[in-house]
Amino acid sequence: GKTILQSVRLSNIFPYTLGNEFKSEMDGNYLAIYPNPADKDMKIDFSVVNEAPCKIYLTDVTGEEILSIYENQSQAKGNFEIGADISNIPSGIYFCIFKKDENIYEIKKLIITH
């Protein structure tokens, strides 16, 4: 799949969890995905507390990567909002994964319905 970057908003990413929203008070990293369930597009809000390589991607339930949403080898710290076109992904349950410095910091369950 192709990465679709609709918008990035600068302002001022997180330990493993499942759910729609999680904020770590200890490290300040944050990830939220919406809408959920989603149909054609999804939005992702995330925060990075220190500059580092970052990647956000979707996997199916077997863990296979199906869509690279965002990747930056030197992500500046800050708050960001990105969008992704998911209209060509079949309906089902997926996981949105955030990696920073090659470590998985957070996993969110995403339901896609068409």
C-alpha positions as CSV (number, residue, x, y, z in Angstrom):
1,G,0.0,0.0,0.0
2,K,1.0,3.6,-0.4
3,T,1.5,6.0,2.4
4,I,-1.1,8.8,2.3
5,L,-0.1,11.8,4.3
6,Q,-2.9,14.3,4.4
7,S,-1.8,16.7,7.1
8,V,0.8,17.2,9.8
9,R,0.2,19.7,12.6
10,L,3.1,20.7,14.7
11,S,2.8,21.5,18.5
12,N,4.5,19.3,21.1
13,I,5.1,8.6,21.2
14,F,4.5,5.4,24.3
15,P,4.3,2.0,26.3
16,Y,2.3,-1.0,25.0
17,T,-1.5,-0.8,25.3
18,L,-4.7,-1.8,23.5
19,G,-7.6,0.6,23.2
20,N,-8.6,3.8,21.5
21,E,-6.6,6.3,23.5
22,F,-3.7,6.1,26.0
23,K,-1.5,8.7,27.6
24,S,1.6,7.8,29.6
25,E,2.2,10.3,32.3
26,M,5.6,8.9,32.9
27,D,7.1,9.6,29.4
28,G,4.6,12.0,27.8
29,N,4.1,9.8,24.7
30,Y,0.6,9.7,23.3
31,L,-1.4,8.0,20.5
32,A,-5.0,8.2,19.4
33,I,-6.8,6.9,16.3
34,Y,-10.3,7.9,15.1
35,P,-12.9,7.3,13.9
36,N,-13.0,3.7,15.2
37,P,-14.7,1.8,13.5
38,A,-13.4,3.5,10.3
39,D,-14.6,3.3,6.7
40,K,-12.5,5.2,4.1
41,D,-10.2,7.4,6.1
42,M,-8.6,7.4,9.5
43,K,-6.8,10.0,11.6
44,I,-4.0,9.5,14.0
45,D,-2.8,12.0,16.7
46,F,0.5,11.3,18.2
47,S,3.2,12.9,20.4
48,V,7.0,12.4,20.4
49,V,8.9,13.6,23.5
50,N,12.4,13.3,22.0
51,E,13.7,13.2,18.4
52,A,13.9,9.6,17.2
53,P,13.2,7.4,14.2
54,C,9.4,6.7,14.1
55,K,7.1,4.5,12.2
56,I,3.3,4.0,12.3
57,Y,1.7,1.1,10.4
58,L,-1.3,-1.3,10.2
59,T,-1.1,-5.0,10.6
60,D,-3.7,-7.7,10.2
61,V,-4.5,-10.1,13.1
62,T,-1.5,-12.3,12.2
63,G,0.9,-9.4,12.6
64,E,1.6,-9.0,8.9
65,E,2.2,-5.3,7.9
66,I,-0.5,-4.3,5.4
67,L,-0.1,-0.5,5.3
68,S,2.8,1.8,6.1
69,I,1.1,5.0,7.3
70,Y,4.0,7.2,8.4
71,E,7.8,6.8,8.6
72,N,10.5,9.4,9.5
73,Q,14.1,8.5,10.3
74,S,14.5,11.7,12.4
75,Q,11.1,12.6,13.8
76,A,11.2,15.9,15.7
77,K,9.5,16.1,19.1
78,G,6.0,17.5,19.1
79,N,2.3,16.8,18.6
80,F,1.2,15.6,15.2
81,E,-1.9,14.7,13.3
82,I,-1.8,12.5,10.1
83,G,-4.5,11.0,7.9
84,A,-4.5,7.7,5.9
85,D,-6.7,6.4,3.1
86,I,-7.9,2.9,4.2
87,S,-10.6,2.6,1.5
88,N,-8.8,-0.3,-0.2
89,I,-8.3,-2.4,2.9
90,P,-10.9,-5.1,3.4
91,S,-13.3,-4.9,6.4
92,G,-11.9,-6.5,9.5
93,I,-9.9,-6.1,12.7
94,Y,-6.4,-4.5,12.4
95,F,-3.8,-3.1,14.7
96,C,-2.2,0.3,14.4
97,I,1.4,0.0,15.6
98,F,3.7,2.8,16.7
99,K,7.4,2.1,16.7
100,K,10.1,4.5,18.0
101,D,13.8,3.7,18.0
102,E,12.8,0.2,16.7
103,N,10.7,-0.5,19.8
104,I,6.9,-0.9,19.8
105,Y,5.6,1.8,22.1
106,E,1.9,1.4,21.5
107,I,-0.7,-0.8,19.7
108,K,-4.3,0.3,19.0
109,K,-7.0,-2.0,17.7
110,L,-8.8,-0.6,14.6
111,I,-12.0,-1.9,13.1
112,I,-12.5,-1.2,9.4
113,T,-16.1,-1.5,8.1
114,H,-17.1,-0.8,4.4
